[in-house]
Amino acid sequence: MSIRYSILALLQEQPRYGYQLRAAFEERTGSVWPLNIGQVYTTLNRLERDALVRKEGDDGRGHVLYSITDAGTVEISRWFTAAVERGVPPRNELAIKLALAVTTAGTDVTALIQAQREISLKELQELTQTRKDLAANQRLTDTARLLVLDSLIFHAEAEARWLDLCEARLVQQANGASNGTAGMVRGPGAPAA
């Protein structure tokens, strides 16, 4: 997640000070990714150093207002028109945990999968309910929050499906072991040996 570009996008609307930027960001994203105010001001300092924002004085109460420069407007326009590159996938603690669990003697991987599935399904239910509640009284400004919620729902659904696949592979491996074909776990759609 790029705080740099988020701040530029918010400043493109109007000059703001740090706390206003944090509040606007959290409102748009449904507070899913809370911002540390120190991170906001550090980013503002870097953006000012890079001539993408400038100080506009204060709001009369001692808050320094920042506005976007022409170079900042070009930068945010570039960001909005470019696709997000996928590069190296971020570390996924659950995938790492399961990969290590299946290779560590004495670990009950099935219990681990079931416990995680409960958590994932609970999160999915909560996200779905939040989305339903928000959509029932939707205002124009809620569209951004709904997009974030939809993304989180799809991620939770994908995790639940992946856990089902993990469990199916364990069952397949156990069946192979009882048939004397241990270690021949095939992926979905792979032809039988």
C-alpha positions as CSV (number, residue, x, y, z in Angstrom):
1,M,0.0,0.0,0.0
2,S,1.5,3.3,-1.0
3,I,0.9,6.1,1.5
4,R,2.8,8.4,-0.8
5,Y,0.3,8.2,-3.5
6,S,-2.7,8.1,-1.2
7,I,-1.6,11.4,0.3
8,L,-1.1,12.9,-3.2
9,A,-4.6,11.8,-4.3
10,L,-6.2,13.3,-1.2
11,L,-4.2,16.6,-1.6
12,Q,-5.4,16.7,-5.2
13,E,-8.9,17.4,-3.9
14,Q,-7.9,20.2,-1.5
15,P,-5.1,21.4,0.8
16,R,-5.1,19.5,4.1
17,Y,-2.9,19.0,7.2
18,G,-1.7,15.7,8.5
19,Y,-4.6,14.7,10.8
20,Q,-7.1,15.6,8.0
21,L,-5.2,13.4,5.6
22,R,-5.2,10.5,8.0
23,A,-8.9,10.9,8.7
24,A,-9.8,11.1,5.0
25,F,-7.6,8.0,4.2
26,E,-9.2,6.0,6.9
27,E,-12.7,7.1,6.0
28,R,-12.2,6.1,2.4
29,T,-10.7,2.7,3.2
30,G,-13.1,1.9,6.1
31,S,-10.2,2.1,8.6
32,V,-9.0,-1.3,7.4
33,W,-5.4,0.0,7.2
34,P,-5.0,2.5,10.0
35,L,-2.3,5.2,9.4
36,N,0.2,6.2,12.0
37,I,0.2,10.0,12.1
38,G,4.0,10.0,12.3
39,Q,4.0,8.1,9.0
40,V,1.8,10.7,7.4
41,Y,4.1,13.6,8.5
42,T,7.2,11.7,7.4
43,T,5.7,11.1,4.0
44,L,4.6,14.7,3.7
45,N,8.2,15.8,4.5
46,R,9.5,13.4,1.7
47,L,6.9,14.6,-0.7
48,E,7.9,18.2,0.0
49,R,11.6,17.3,-0.4
50,D,10.7,15.8,-3.8
51,A,8.7,19.0,-4.8
52,L,5.4,17.0,-5.1
53,V,3.7,19.0,-2.3
54,R,4.3,22.4,-0.7
55,K,3.3,24.1,2.6
56,E,0.4,26.5,2.2
57,G,0.7,28.2,5.6
58,D,-1.7,27.2,8.4
59,D,-5.4,26.9,9.0
60,G,-5.4,29.6,11.8
61,R,-5.1,27.0,14.5
62,G,-1.5,26.1,14.0
63,H,-2.0,23.2,11.6
64,V,0.3,23.4,8.6
65,L,-1.6,22.9,5.4
66,Y,-0.1,21.1,2.4
67,S,-1.1,21.3,-1.2
68,I,-0.1,19.3,-4.3
69,T,2.3,20.9,-6.8
70,D,2.1,20.5,-10.6
71,A,4.7,17.8,-10.4
72,G,2.6,16.1,-7.7
73,T,-0.4,16.2,-10.0
74,V,1.6,14.6,-12.8
75,E,2.9,11.9,-10.4
76,I,-0.6,11.0,-9.1
77,S,-1.9,11.0,-12.7
78,R,0.8,8.5,-13.6
79,W,-0.1,6.3,-10.6
80,F,-3.8,6.2,-11.5
81,T,-3.1,5.2,-15.1
82,A,-0.5,2.5,-14.4
83,A,-1.4,-1.0,-13.4
84,V,-0.2,-2.3,-10.1
85,E,2.8,-4.6,-10.7
86,R,2.8,-7.9,-9.0
87,G,6.5,-8.6,-8.5
88,V,7.5,-10.7,-5.5
89,P,4.5,-11.9,-3.6
90,P,4.3,-10.7,0.0
91,R,5.1,-13.3,2.7
92,N,1.9,-15.1,3.8
93,E,2.3,-16.3,7.3
94,L,-0.4,-18.9,7.0
95,A,1.1,-20.5,3.8
96,I,4.5,-20.6,5.5
97,K,3.0,-22.1,8.7
98,L,1.2,-24.8,6.7
99,A,4.2,-25.6,4.5
100,L,6.3,-26.1,7.7
101,A,3.6,-28.0,9.5
102,V,3.2,-30.6,6.8
103,T,7.0,-31.3,7.1
104,T,7.2,-31.3,10.9
105,A,6.7,-34.6,12.6
106,G,4.0,-34.6,15.2
107,T,2.1,-31.6,13.9
108,D,-1.7,-32.0,13.5
109,V,-2.1,-30.2,10.2
110,T,-5.8,-31.1,9.9
111,A,-6.5,-29.4,13.3
112,L,-4.5,-26.4,12.2
113,I,-6.5,-26.1,8.9
114,Q,-9.8,-26.5,10.8
115,A,-8.9,-23.9,13.3
116,Q,-7.8,-21.5,10.6
117,R,-10.9,-22.2,8.5
118,E,-13.1,-21.2,11.5
119,I,-11.2,-17.9,11.8
120,S,-11.4,-17.3,8.1
121,L,-15.1,-18.0,7.8
122,K,-15.9,-15.9,10.9
123,E,-14.0,-13.0,9.2
124,L,-15.8,-13.6,6.0
125,Q,-19.2,-13.5,7.8
126,E,-18.3,-10.3,9.5
127,L,-17.0,-8.6,6.4
128,T,-20.1,-9.7,4.5
129,Q,-22.4,-8.3,7.2
130,T,-20.5,-5.0,7.2
131,R,-20.8,-4.8,3.5
132,K,-24.5,-5.6,3.6
133,D,-25.1,-2.9,6.3
134,L,-23.2,-0.3,4.4
135,A,-24.9,-1.1,1.1
136,A,-28.3,-0.9,2.7
137,N,-27.8,2.8,3.5
138,Q,-25.2,3.6,0.8
139,R,-24.2,7.1,0.2
140,L,-22.1,8.2,-2.8
141,T,-19.1,8.5,-0.5
142,D,-19.4,4.8,0.6
143,T,-18.4,3.5,-2.8
144,A,-14.7,3.6,-1.8
145,R,-15.3,1.7,1.4
146,L,-17.4,-0.9,-0.5
147,L,-14.6,-1.5,-2.9
148,V,-12.2,-2.2,0.0
149,L,-14.7,-4.5,1.7
150,D,-15.3,-6.4,-1.6
151,S,-11.5,-6.9,-1.9
152,L,-11.3,-8.2,1.7
153,I,-14.3,-10.5,1.1
154,F,-12.7,-12.0,-2.0
155,H,-9.4,-12.5,-0.1
156,A,-11.3,-14.3,2.7
157,E,-13.2,-16.5,0.2
158,A,-10.0,-17.4,-1.6
159,E,-8.3,-18.3,1.7
160,A,-11.3,-20.6,2.7
161,R,-11.1,-22.3,-0.7
162,W,-7.3,-22.7,-0.4
163,L,-7.7,-24.3,3.0
164,D,-10.3,-26.7,1.5
165,L,-7.7,-27.6,-1.1
166,C,-5.0,-28.1,1.5
167,E,-7.2,-30.4,3.5
168,A,-8.1,-32.4,0.3
169,R,-4.4,-32.8,-0.5
170,L,-3.8,-34.2,3.0
171,V,-6.7,-36.7,2.5
172,Q,-5.3,-37.6,-0.9
173,Q,-1.8,-38.1,0.6
174,A,-3.2,-40.2,3.4
175,N,-5.1,-42.4,0.9
176,G,-2.0,-42.7,-1.1
177,A,0.0,-43.8,1.9
178,S,-2.6,-46.5,2.7
179,N,-2.4,-47.7,-0.9
180,G,1.4,-47.8,-0.9
181,T,1.7,-44.7,-3.1
182,A,2.7,-42.1,-0.5
183,G,4.4,-39.0,-1.9
184,M,2.4,-39.2,-5.1
185,V,0.1,-36.3,-4.2
186,R,-1.3,-34.8,-7.4
187,G,-2.7,-31.4,-8.0
188,P,-6.3,-30.8,-9.0
189,G,-7.0,-32.1,-12.5
190,A,-3.8,-34.1,-12.7
191,P,-4.2,-37.5,-14.4
192,A,-4.1,-40.6,-12.2
193,A,-0.9,-42.6,-12.3
